[in-house]
Amino acid sequence: MFNLFKKDRNKSETKAMMACIYKFMMTDGHTSSEESRYFWDMCREKGLDKADMEDMILNCTKYSQAFPKDREKQKLLLAGVLAMMKADGAVKPEEIELLKKYSAAMGLPESDLPL
């Protein structure tokens, strides 16, 4: 697993990033064991405890719309999302569409998408 989060992130930023990744995990209506394991391992690796994870899931919409302003952090978020999309071995059309929406919301051109 790559280092998606640098040490300068606070817990709120980490929850926001993980909420975006969670949304991608859930977007196709099916969560594989590989996706689930990847996600929960990443949460634990980034220092989120059970209460943090519950808060992040319950408030997923709020957190997942808190996009980073820094261009490098945006690209790291998209790289993390892409890793989640590939965790089950198949990238679904719904996931690509959501990736394009996230990219547009952050003002990133499609040419910057890590596809």
Secondary structure, DSSP 8 states (H G I E B T S, - for coil): ----S-TT--HHHHHHHHHHHHHHHHTTS---HHHHHHHHHHHHHTT--HHHHHHHHHTHHHHHT---SSHHHHHHHHHHHHHHHHTTS---HHHHHHHHHHHHHTT--GGGS--
